[in-house]
Amino acid sequence: QVQLVESGGGSVQAGGSLRLSCAASGRTFSPYTMGWFRQAPGKDREFVASIRWSGGGTYYADSVKGRFTISRDNAKNTVYLQMNGLKPEDTAVYYCASRIIAGSSFDYWGQGTQVTVSS
């Protein structure tokens, strides 16, 4: 079993920055991909960014390209999401998730951390 714990959420004004962290623990942690998703009130959960654990290839939703950066620290089993130029529409609960096998669905999810951006 893998446990994912997010941290770093909070409230910020538009244009500000936040850095989210997601620490993994549990059995030997060797995911194929780590990802960040978000869910705003009344909306479906949406993909934000992902990173391959080996090799570090990254992917972003168009809505965050150029503003958000995903990174990982393999030694610490931690993935980060640096969010710059935040907009009110970025307000959501942010979740990290891990995918063990390429092409499969994400297997493990964190509890989420709230990000609120005021105008």
C-alpha positions as CSV (number, residue, x, y, z in Angstrom):
1,Q,0.0,0.0,0.0
2,V,1.2,3.5,-0.8
3,Q,0.2,6.6,1.1
4,L,0.4,10.0,-0.5
5,V,0.3,13.2,1.7
6,E,0.0,16.6,0.1
7,S,1.0,19.9,1.7
8,G,1.6,23.5,0.8
9,G,-1.8,24.7,-0.1
10,G,-3.2,28.0,1.2
11,S,-4.6,31.3,0.2
12,V,-2.9,33.7,-2.1
13,Q,-3.7,36.8,-4.2
14,A,-3.8,36.6,-8.0
15,G,-0.3,36.7,-9.4
16,G,1.2,35.0,-6.4
17,S,2.9,31.7,-6.0
18,L,2.6,28.5,-4.0
19,R,4.6,25.2,-3.9
20,L,2.7,22.0,-3.3
21,S,4.5,18.9,-2.0
22,C,3.4,15.3,-2.1
23,A,5.3,12.8,0.1
24,A,4.9,9.1,-0.6
25,S,5.4,6.4,2.0
26,G,4.5,2.7,2.3
27,R,5.8,-0.3,0.4
28,T,8.7,0.1,-2.0
29,F,7.8,3.1,-4.0
30,S,8.5,2.9,-7.7
31,P,5.8,4.5,-9.7
32,Y,5.8,4.9,-13.4
33,T,4.2,8.3,-13.2
34,M,3.3,10.9,-10.5
35,G,0.6,13.4,-11.3
36,W,-1.3,16.4,-9.9
37,F,-5.0,16.8,-10.4
38,R,-7.4,19.4,-9.2
39,Q,-11.1,19.8,-8.6
40,A,-12.9,23.1,-8.3
41,P,-16.4,23.3,-6.6
42,G,-19.1,22.0,-8.9
43,K,-16.6,20.8,-11.5
44,D,-15.1,17.5,-12.4
45,R,-11.6,16.6,-11.4
46,E,-9.1,17.6,-14.1
47,F,-5.5,16.7,-14.9
48,V,-2.9,19.4,-14.1
49,A,0.6,17.9,-14.6
50,S,2.5,14.6,-14.5
51,I,6.1,13.5,-14.4
52,R,7.7,10.2,-15.1
53,W,9.5,8.9,-12.1
54,S,12.4,7.6,-14.2
55,G,13.6,10.0,-16.7
56,G,11.5,12.9,-15.6
57,G,9.5,13.6,-18.7
58,T,6.7,16.1,-17.9
59,Y,3.3,16.8,-19.2
60,Y,1.0,19.8,-18.5
61,A,-2.6,20.8,-19.1
62,D,-2.8,23.7,-21.5
63,S,-4.3,25.9,-18.8
64,V,-1.2,25.8,-16.6
65,K,1.6,25.6,-19.2
66,G,4.2,28.2,-18.6
67,R,3.0,28.9,-15.1
68,F,3.2,25.6,-13.2
69,T,6.3,23.3,-12.9
70,I,6.2,19.7,-11.7
71,S,9.4,18.1,-10.3
72,R,10.4,15.2,-8.2
73,D,13.0,14.2,-5.7
74,N,13.4,10.4,-6.0
75,A,15.5,10.1,-2.9
76,K,12.8,11.7,-0.8
77,N,9.9,10.0,-2.7
78,T,8.4,13.5,-3.1
79,V,6.8,15.3,-6.0
80,Y,6.4,19.0,-6.2
81,L,4.1,21.4,-8.0
82,Q,5.5,25.0,-8.2
83,M,2.6,27.3,-9.1
84,N,3.4,30.8,-10.3
85,G,1.2,33.5,-11.8
86,L,-1.8,32.1,-10.0
87,K,-5.3,33.0,-11.2
88,P,-8.6,32.9,-9.4
89,E,-9.6,30.0,-11.8
90,D,-6.8,28.0,-10.3
91,T,-8.8,27.8,-7.0
92,A,-9.4,24.1,-6.3
93,V,-8.5,21.1,-4.2
94,Y,-5.3,19.7,-5.5
95,Y,-4.6,16.0,-5.4
96,C,-1.4,14.1,-6.1
97,A,-1.6,10.6,-7.5
98,S,0.7,7.8,-8.5
99,R,0.4,5.3,-11.4
100,I,2.3,2.1,-11.2
101,I,1.9,0.8,-14.7
102,A,2.2,2.8,-17.9
103,G,-1.2,3.3,-19.5
104,S,-3.2,2.3,-16.5
105,S,-5.3,4.5,-14.3
106,F,-3.8,6.3,-11.3
107,D,-3.7,3.8,-8.5
108,Y,-3.2,5.9,-5.3
109,W,-4.4,9.3,-4.3
110,G,-3.7,11.8,-1.6
111,Q,-6.3,13.5,0.5
112,G,-6.0,16.8,-1.3
113,T,-4.9,20.3,-0.3
114,Q,-6.9,23.5,-0.8
115,V,-5.6,26.3,-3.0
116,T,-7.5,29.5,-3.0
117,V,-6.6,32.4,-5.3
118,S,-8.3,35.7,-4.7
119,S,-8.6,38.5,-7.2
